[in-house]
Structures are given as structure tokens and as C-alpha cells.
């Protein structure tokens, strides 16, 4: 009877121990799987790394990423256009200042006893600055205000906006500027450059009929030069000639100011679109992040919990095995 009871208790002990072990092993397998997935999310930073995780979110995020890449390219194109417009604007702004200084020198030449030799040297130096600033106003090999080609392009175009139709197709929109209005120095044909072309000073007396009195500000060594008189002063320069030169320089200053305003408006329009594109790109990036990025705080908590669950399951298996051996030895 005692042997029967001992055998029976031993069998039950094995069954019970086996149940604990099996339960602990299942817990261990589950915790290992949970730990593995959590570690993947922590390592990649993604809760949805493939379509298998969530096909709907993955598809939406993939489309948003594609749109974001297109917007990045559009932003680059807008930045390039803005840089060209900004380069021309800064150059024109500098030229306005130089022309104003030339006007000051011409005004000084009216004064009795003024050293016109020194005044003319100053004017010559300022005209050299006009040449150098215009020539340096080049961005990515494109100079809007300085031309050296025999054939002058009709327009210059830069992207300033984009359109997206219902099918998702994106097209760029362009701003065009009249090259004839933009060219300030032309080394091939002086008549095509604002600063190198002749200006008729007789227009300052519209009510008086007179022949043309042509003056030009800058001699850029053009293949086809200007026909008028270069603006310069000497001891023989008359007050009438000074009046003509001041008038011509004043007209050039007005046109430069108008050109600077036009370029400034163009630059502002492009900048507004650039800001919009950047904002839209940021919005898309945030949307993608909400869909597929893992919450690292939550995942870190899950990782710690999964590790604790795994360690506990290992301890339960170890204790169950140890207890089973002890019972087996007791009822052997």
C-alpha cells in the first residue's frame, strides 16, 4: 500500500512539475518573441517597418515620403532661382550706390575752384567699380546684368511656384524677365546695356527743339561702342554739359531703382513659395512620423517589461526543474 501511494504521489508530482515547466516555457517563448519585436522597433525607430506590420499605414507613409522627395527637389529649384534673383538684386543695389556717388562727384564739379582733375579720377574709379560689380554678379554661370554674347537672349526664367493637379502630377511655374531690361553692361554691343548705351540729354528740355545730345556712363570696351560722349569732367567742361551729364546719370539712377524694385519683388515671391514648400515638407514629415515611427519612451518601457518577464520565466523553469528533482529523489 505504501509503495502504491509513493508511486502515485511521484507520478502526480511529475505531472504537476511538468505543468509548471510547460507554462513557464510558454511564457518564456512569448516573452522572447515580444522582446525580439520590441528590440527591432527600438533599433529601427519604426513601429511599422514594412507592409506586413500595417499595410494601410505603410502605403500612406510611402506615398507621403514620395511627395516629400518631390517637394525637396522643388525646394532646391526654388532656392536656385532665388539665388539668381538675389545675386542680381544685390548687384543692382550696389550699382545704385555707385551711381549715386558719381552724381555727387558731378554735382561737386559745379563749385567754383573745384579740382576737376581729382573729381574725374574719382568718377573713373567709380566707373571701374560699375564694371567689376556687374561682371561679378554671376551665379552658377548665369549673369543677368552683364552680357558678353553676340546674341542676347530674349528672357531669363526662374521657377517661383508649383502646381499639383488631382492626379498628383506636379509642375513648376516660371517667372520670366526681359533680358533687354536687365542688361546693364554689354561688351558686344554697348547699345544693349543700360550703363553702356547712349542717353539723349536733350530730353531734359522737352519744350525746346534741339538735336540729340548723347552721353553714356560706362565704356566697357564693347565691340560695337556707344556713339555719344562718355561722362567725364575736365576744366573745359561747361555748365551746360554738366547739366546734361547730371540729367543722364539721374535717368540711369531712376531705371536702376526700378530694376532693383522689380528684382526685389521677384525675390520675395520666390521666398514666399520656398517658405510654403518647406512648411509643407515639414508637415508631410510629421505625418509620416505619426504613422510609422515608434514611441521610444513606450518601447523602452515595453523592452524593460519583456526582459523582466523573460528573466522571471527563466527563474520559474529553473525552480520547477530543481523542485522536480527534489521530489523525484524524495519518492524514489
LUMKOL-587349 format. One line per field, with one value per residue (C-alpha): residue number from 1; residue in three letters; x negated, y, z negated. Coordinates in steps of 0.25 Angstrom, whole numbers, plus 2048, in hexadecimal, padded with zeros to 3 digits. Layout:
REM LUMKOL-587349
seq <- NUM_...
type <- ALA_...
u <- X_...
v <- Y_...
w <- Z_...
//
This chain:
REM LUMKOL-587349
seq <- 1_2_3_4_5_6_7_8_9_10_11_12_13_14_15_16_17_18_19_20_21_22_23_24_25_26_27_28_29_30_31_32_33_34_35_36_37_38_39_40_41_42_43_44_45_46_47_48_49_50_51_52_53_54_55_56_57_58_59_60_61_62_63_64_65_66_67_68_69_70_71_72_73_74_75_76_77_78_79_80_81_82_83_84_85_86_87_88_89_90_91_92_93_94_95_96_97_98_99_100_101_102_103_104_105_106_107_108_109_110_111_112_113_114_115_116_117_118_119_120_121_122_123_124_125_126_127_128_129_130_131_132_133_134_135_136_137_138_139_140_141_142_143_144_145_146_147_148_149_150_151_152_153_154_155_156_157_158_159_160_161_162_163_164_165_166_167_168_169_170_171_172_173_174_175_176_177_178_179_180_181_182_183_184_185_186_187_188_189_190_191_192_193_194_195_196_197_198_199_200_201_202_203_204_205_206_207_208_209_210_211_212_213_214_215_216_217_218_219_220_221_222_223_224_225_226_227_228_229_230_231_232_233_234_235_236_237_238_239_240_241_242_243_244_245_246_247_248_249_250_251_252_253_254_255_256_257_258_259_260_261_262_263_264_265_266_267_268_269_270_271_272_273_274_275_276_277_278_279_280_281_282_283_284_285_286_287_288_289_290_291_292_293_294_295_296_297_298_299_300_301_302_303_304_305_306_307_308_309_310_311_312_313_314_315_316_317_318_319_320_321_322_323_324_325_326_327_328_329_330_331_332
type <- UNK_UNK_UNK_UNK_UNK_UNK_UNK_UNK_UNK_UNK_UNK_UNK_UNK_UNK_UNK_UNK_UNK_UNK_UNK_UNK_UNK_UNK_UNK_UNK_UNK_UNK_UNK_UNK_UNK_UNK_UNK_UNK_UNK_UNK_UNK_UNK_UNK_UNK_UNK_UNK_UNK_UNK_UNK_UNK_UNK_UNK_UNK_UNK_UNK_UNK_UNK_UNK_UNK_UNK_UNK_UNK_UNK_UNK_UNK_UNK_UNK_UNK_UNK_UNK_UNK_UNK_UNK_UNK_UNK_UNK_UNK_UNK_UNK_UNK_UNK_UNK_UNK_UNK_UNK_UNK_UNK_UNK_UNK_UNK_UNK_UNK_UNK_UNK_UNK_UNK_UNK_UNK_UNK_UNK_UNK_UNK_UNK_UNK_UNK_UNK_UNK_UNK_UNK_UNK_UNK_UNK_UNK_UNK_UNK_UNK_UNK_UNK_UNK_UNK_UNK_UNK_UNK_UNK_UNK_UNK_UNK_UNK_UNK_UNK_UNK_UNK_UNK_UNK_UNK_UNK_UNK_UNK_UNK_UNK_UNK_UNK_UNK_UNK_UNK_UNK_UNK_UNK_UNK_UNK_UNK_UNK_UNK_UNK_UNK_UNK_UNK_UNK_UNK_UNK_UNK_UNK_UNK_UNK_UNK_UNK_UNK_UNK_UNK_UNK_UNK_UNK_UNK_UNK_UNK_UNK_UNK_UNK_UNK_UNK_UNK_UNK_UNK_UNK_UNK_UNK_UNK_UNK_UNK_UNK_UNK_UNK_UNK_UNK_UNK_UNK_UNK_UNK_UNK_UNK_UNK_UNK_UNK_UNK_UNK_UNK_UNK_UNK_UNK_UNK_UNK_UNK_UNK_UNK_UNK_UNK_UNK_UNK_UNK_UNK_UNK_UNK_UNK_UNK_UNK_UNK_UNK_UNK_UNK_UNK_UNK_UNK_UNK_UNK_UNK_UNK_UNK_UNK_UNK_UNK_UNK_UNK_UNK_UNK_UNK_UNK_UNK_UNK_UNK_UNK_UNK_UNK_UNK_UNK_UNK_UNK_UNK_UNK_UNK_UNK_UNK_UNK_UNK_UNK_UNK_UNK_UNK_UNK_UNK_UNK_UNK_UNK_UNK_UNK_UNK_UNK_UNK_UNK_UNK_UNK_UNK_UNK_UNK_UNK_UNK_UNK_UNK_UNK_UNK_UNK_UNK_UNK_UNK_UNK_UNK_UNK_UNK_UNK_UNK_UNK_UNK_UNK_UNK_UNK_UNK_UNK_UNK_UNK_UNK_UNK_UNK_UNK_UNK_UNK_UNK_UNK_UNK_UNK_UNK_UNK_UNK_UNK_UNK_UNK_UNK_UNK_UNK_UNK_UNK_UNK_UNK_UNK_UNK_UNK_UNK_UNK_UNK_UNK
u <- 800_7F5_7EE_7FA_7FC_7EE_7EF_7FC_7F6_7EA_7F2_7FB_7EE_7E9_7F6_7F7_7E8_7E9_7F5_7ED_7E2_7EB_7F2_7E4_7DF_7EB_7E9_7DA_7DD_7E8_7DE_7D3_7DC_7E1_7D3_7CE_7D8_7D6_7C7_7CA_7D3_7C9_7BD_7C4_7CC_7D8_7E5_7E9_7DD_7E4_7F1_7F2_7F3_7FF_801_80A_801_7F5_7FB_800_7F2_7EB_7F3_7F0_7E2_7E2_7E9_7DF_7D4_7DA_7DC_7CE_7CA_7D4_7CE_7C0_7C5_7CB_7BF_7B6_7C0_7C0_7B1_7B0_7BA_7B3_7A6_7AB_7B3_7A6_79E_7A8_7A9_79A_79B_7A5_79C_790_799_79D_78F_78C_798_791_784_78B_792_785_77F_789_782_778_76A_76D_762_768_75C_75E_76D_76B_761_76C_776_76D_76B_77A_77C_772_77A_786_77F_77A_787_78E_785_784_794_793_79A_798_792_79E_79D_7AA_7A4_796_796_78B_792_795_7A3_7AB_7B5_7C3_7C7_7C1_7CA_7CA_7D4_7DC_7E8_7EE_7FC_801_80D_817_80F_803_7FB_7F2_7ED_7E5_7E9_7DF_7DC_7D6_7CE_7CC_7BD_7BD_7C2_7B8_7AB_7A3_795_793_785_78A_794_794_7A2_7A8_7A2_7A9_79B_794_79F_7A1_7AB_7B1_7AF_7B8_7C4_7C1_7C7_7D3_7D9_7CD_7CA_7BB_7B2_7AF_7A4_7A0_798_794_78F_786_77C_77B_773_77F_77C_787_785_78E_78F_790_787_782_786_779_775_769_766_76D_77A_785_791_79A_792_792_7A1_7A2_79A_7A1_7AE_7A9_7A4_7B1_7B9_7AF_7B2_7C1_7C0_7B7_7C0_7CC_7C4_7C0_7CE_7D2_7C7_7CB_7DA_7D5_7CC_7D8_7E1_7D7_7D4_7E3_7E4_7D8_7DD_7EA_7E3_7DA_7E7_7EE_7E2_7E1_7F0_7EE_7E2_7EA_7F6_7EC_7E6_7F4_7F7_7EB_7E1_7E1_7E3_7D5_7DA_7E5_7DC_7D1_7DC_7E0_7D2_7CF_7DC_7D9_7CB_7D1_7DC_7D1_7C8_7D4_7D8_7C9_7C9_7D7_7D1_7C5_7CC_7D6_7CB_7C4_7D1_7D4_7C6_7C8_7D6_7D1_7C5_7CF_7D9_7CE
v <- 800_809_806_809_817_81A_817_81F_82B_82A_82A_835_83D_83B_83F_84C_84F_84D_856_861_85F_85F_86C_873_86F_874_881_881_87F_88A_894_891_894_8A1_8A4_8A2_8AB_8B6_8B6_8B7_8C3_8C9_8C7_8CC_8D6_8D1_8CB_8C8_8C4_8BC_8BA_8AD_8B6_8BE_8BF_8CB_8D4_8CF_8D2_8E0_8E3_8DE_8E8_8F3_8F0_8F1_8FE_903_8FF_907_913_913_913_91F_926_924_92A_936_938_938_942_94B_94B_950_95B_95F_960_969_971_973_977_981_987_989_98F_999_99D_99F_9A7_9B0_9B3_9B6_9C0_9C6_9C8_9CF_9D8_9DC_9DF_9EB_9F2_9FD_9F9_9EA_9E1_9DB_9D2_9CB_9CB_9C4_9BA_9B7_9B5_9AC_9A3_9A2_99E_993_98F_98E_985_97C_97B_978_96D_967_965_957_94B_93D_942_94B_95B_962_970_96E_969_965_95D_962_95D_962_958_95D_959_953_949_944_93B_942_939_92B_925_918_912_908_8FC_900_906_911_91C_928_936_940_94F_955_962_96B_96A_977_97E_976_978_983_981_97B_978_974_97F_98C_990_984_987_992_997_996_99B_9A9_9B2_9BF_9CA_9D3_9CD_9D5_9E1_9DB_9E8_9ED_9E7_9E3_9D8_9CC_9CD_9BF_9BB_9AD_9AA_99E_99A_98B_989_984_97E_988_994_9A0_9AC_9B7_9BD_9B6_9BC_9C3_9D1_9DA_9E9_9EB_9E5_9EF_9F1_9EC_9E0_9DD_9DF_9D5_9CB_9CC_9CA_9BE_9B8_9BB_9B4_9A8_9A8_9A8_99C_995_997_992_986_983_984_97A_970_972_96F_963_95E_960_958_94C_94D_94C_93F_93A_93C_935_929_928_928_91E_915_916_913_906_902_903_8FC_8F0_8F0_8EF_8E3_8DB_8E0_8D9_8E0_8DE_8E0_8D6_8CC_8CE_8CA_8BE_8BA_8BA_8B3_8A8_8A6_8A5_89B_893_893_88E_883_87E_87E_877_86C_86B_86A_860_857_858_855_849_843_844_83E_833_830_830_826_81D
w <- 800_7FC_809_811_80A_80C_81B_81C_816_81E_82B_826_823_831_837_82F_831_840_840_839_842_84F_84A_847_855_85C_854_858_867_866_85F_869_875_86E_86A_879_87F_875_877_886_884_87B_884_891_88A_892_88D_89C_8A4_8AF_8B5_8AD_8A0_8A5_8B4_8B3_8AB_8B3_8C0_8BC_8B6_8C2_8CB_8C1_8C2_8D1_8D1_8C7_8D0_8DC_8D2_8CF_8DD_8DF_8D4_8DA_8E7_8E0_8D8_8E4_8EB_8DE_8DE_8EC_8EA_8DD_8E3_8EE_8E3_8DA_8E6_8EB_8DD_8DD_8EA_8E5_8DA_8E4_8EE_8E2_8DF_8EE_8ED_8E0_8E7_8F3_8EA_8E3_8F1_8F1_8E6_8E9_8E7_8E6_8EA_8F6_8F9_8EB_8EE_8FB_8F5_8EA_8F5_8FD_8F1_8EE_8FD_8FB_8EF_8F8_902_8F7_8EF_8FC_900_8F3_8F2_8F7_8F0_8F5_902_905_905_907_908_90F_91D_926_931_93F_93E_932_92C_92C_91E_911_90A_8FC_8F4_8EA_8E7_8E9_8ED_8E9_8F0_8EC_8F1_8E9_8F4_8F0_8FA_8F8_8FB_900_8FF_90C_90C_919_91B_923_916_90D_915_90F_915_923_928_936_939_930_934_92D_91F_916_911_91F_928_92D_926_92D_923_92C_925_919_921_927_92B_933_940_941_947_93F_935_932_925_920_912_914_91E_91D_92A_931_93F_944_93B_938_941_937_92D_921_914_90E_909_90C_90B_918_915_916_90C_918_919_90A_90B_916_90E_901_909_90F_902_8FC_906_904_8F5_8F7_900_8F7_8EB_8F3_8F7_8E9_8E4_8EF_8EB_8DC_8DF_8E7_8DB_8D1_8DA_8DB_8CC_8C8_8D1_8CA_8BC_8C1_8C7_8BA_8B1_8BA_8BA_8AA_8A9_8B2_8AA_89D_8A3_8A7_899_893_89C_89B_890_883_876_870_861_863_86A_85F_855_85D_85E_84F_84C_857_851_843_848_84F_843_83A_843_843_834_834_83D_835_828_82E_833_825_81D_827_824_815_815_81E_814_808_80E_815
//
